[in-house]
């Protein structure tokens, strides 16, 4: 029986690791292929056949992308909106979640239901634009920040985590004379690091990848463009080499050329790189923040 169990374990492990390796390769291949194309000569990339490694290495694609004024301006706006929105939304959402987690707050149930309704009821695109226009947010930077200042989903996630914190800690702080704000920033926030890091990652990724609001509210203002919106315009305009021949440029290094295909690959890597670099540092908090049902007593 022992030998049979050991054999079954070996077979299971073989299938498990084979599946995981194939899954990882299938997940990483599009990224590695785009990376290889971004470092490959543009004209050579048009021949196809590039898989995991560039066939004719060059840095001209990245030089051309980084030289574009619209992309530099878009990067500044994207970084600014990501940092400001993440900090402000995290602070206000966690504060709201703390208030709605207090049992002594009489109106916590109706207010919570009111926020839940917003998750299912959407006013629509045109009414939303009209409302933003009446508020004076159209053609401004704050249209990226203020409309999503409070997230009902993130509030529920944080509130659920706070409800799992032992109430004895809060009661002990009250006995020592601590007020609600002192309890919030001295006890609740430090204990909520995993869920706060998880929500911060949600907010940062959403802000970094957002492009539709830039097109809808600031599409005619180049000073308020975002990196993802510029990438979207590039991807939509680049359909084939012949229709975009004007985008081809002689880089001057041994006849090295950049093409819309190579520029698109380089832009994709540049826009995705910051989030890819940020995720490993938040991964352990991300995993811990998702296990919000665990017992903390």
Protein Blocks (a to p, Z undefined) as FASTA:
>chain_A
ZZmmmmmmmmmmmmmmmmmmmmmmmmmmmmmmmmmmmmpcfklmmngoiakbcfbdcfkl
mmmmmmpmklmmmmmmmmmmmmmmmmmmmmmmmmmmmmmmpmklmklmmmmmmmmmmmmm
cgbjklmmmmmmmnopgopaklmmmmmmpcfklmmmmmmmmmmpcfklmmmmmmnopafk
lmmmmmmmmmmmmmmmmmmmmmmmmmmmpmklmmmmmmmmmklccfklmmmmmmmmmmbf
klmmmmpccehighiacdfklmmmmmmmmmmmmmmmmmmmmmmmmmmmmmmmbcfZZ
